[in-house]
């Protein structure tokens, strides 16, 4: 009962208002029904406007997400470079020419994905080019000896994994920095390549062989090697971001001491990462063998530097903790575009290294500027 107005203590309307303060939508019920009926027209229009207003922030979020990707810098540079070359030489923009560029960049791109994976845990493998060449030579020798091509390919992958295991064991047992251990195995594996091949080119599968037809074929007009690269990028991205193994790799790279203190199996993870790198080197060697039909002992020389450059310009940090497989692949494609563009412009071979280095510097600088801009702006969602 209201002390000031005792006559209104049992007023049902007043008691209803007190139980629903500030004019709840349930009081009174009749006007609410009238509002729903009479407001059908104007409220529909306001709902549409609200939906349109809600769409704008969503588009802003999508744009911000795309711009925040680590590989956006190398993607921008690659597109600009392709357009510049295409304006001067329109034939460069032909579909067949672009697929050739992608196909030629496949081997380095697969190696770059493995390098990016290692960089995520602050490790490095300088022997990837030698692993690439040695596995191709070994598989070619097996084919030359009459072993079926697909079985020889499987053996090449196993050899690559074994070479990666050797790198991992050297690092673990002798507590060597990975850059020192793999610098030694770079020369060891290359020496083995020349020794087992006697310095000669080894013929691989015949053109009519099923493996050669598979690697040399295409799907939807895109070479098989490119599809293999897409699968490798997707699989490694999934492993790095959505599996316990990938989480451990990133944790070790972010803070090795904290990873050891927390009980993560650092030694085992490191060993598996190098085995993975060796397997990818073997995969690149097998694709090259099937595509060219032979293996040369010089195959893959210098590819370790190209793979590292592709991973770095693609947005993978040398400080560890994260990596981008898409960026590593794009970095390799950028290097392939540079190489093909130099041929179109008839640049002398003596200037090739200079031009390639200049493009790498521009790509890394642009990526650094974009990252700095994102850091200074901070989140605006």
C-alpha positions, 0 to 999 in steps of 0.5 A: 500500500502507498503511504501517501495515497492509501486509496490507490494501494489496491489499484490494479493499474498502479500495481502493474506499473510498479511491477514493470518500471519505466513503462515496460512493453507489456503495459498495457497489452492492448496498445502493444498489439496496436503498435505491432499492427500499425507499425508494420509499414514504417518498421519494415523500412527501418529494419532494412536500413538497420540491416544495411547499416549492420552490413557496413561494419561487416565489410569493414571487418573483412577488409581489415582482416584481409589487410592484416594478413602477413602476406599482403605486402608480397601479394601487392608487389606480385600483382603490380609486377605482373601488371607492369610486365603485362603492359609492356609485353601483353603476351606475359598475361596469357593464361599459358604463360602465367601457369608456366610461371606457377609451375616453375615456382612450385619446387622453390615454393614447396621448400619455402613452406618447409623453411617457413615451418622451421622459422616458426620455431626459430630453426633453419635448414640450409641443406634443403637444396642438396636434399632436393638434388640428392633425392632426385638422383637416388630416385632416378638411379632406382628407376634406371635400375628397373625399379617401378617409378612409383616405388622409386618415388616412394623411396625418394620421399623416404630418403628425404625424410631420412636426410631430415632425420640426420639433420635433426639428430646432429642438432640434438646429439651435438647441441649444434645450432641448426644453421651450423649443422645444416651448413655442414650437411649442405656440402655433405649431401651435395657431395653424395649427389655427385658421388652416386651419380659420378657427376653425370645426369641420370635419366628418369621415367620415360615420357610414357611412364604413368608417373611422368604423365601424372606430373606432366599433366594438368587439371582444369588447365592448371599443371599437376605440380601447382595442385600439389603445391596448393595441397601442401600449403593447405595441409601445412597451414592446417597442421600449424594452426589446428593441431597440437604439433603446430601449437607446440611449434609456435610455442617453442618459437615464441618462447623456447625457455618457457616451452621447456619450463612448461614441459613441452617435448621440445627435442621431439618436436624439433626432430619431427620438424626437420623430418618434415622438412626433409620429406618436403625436399624429397617431394620437390625432388620427385616432382622435378624428376617427373616433370623434366624426366631426368636428374642432374647433380647440380639440381637445387644448387642455391635453392636454399637461399631462394626458399629462405628469401621466399619465406621471409618476403612472404611474411614469416618472421625470423623471430619465430612464433608464427609462419604463413604458408600462403606467404611462402608460396607467394614469395616463391611466385614473386621470384618466379615472376621476376625471373620470367620478367627479366627474360622478357626484358632481355636483361643480361644474365650478369644483372639477374642477381642484382634485379632479383635482390632489388625486388626482394628488398622492395617486397620486404620493405613494403611488407615492413611498412604495411606492418608498421602501419597496422601496429601504429593504427592498432585495432579499430573494430 
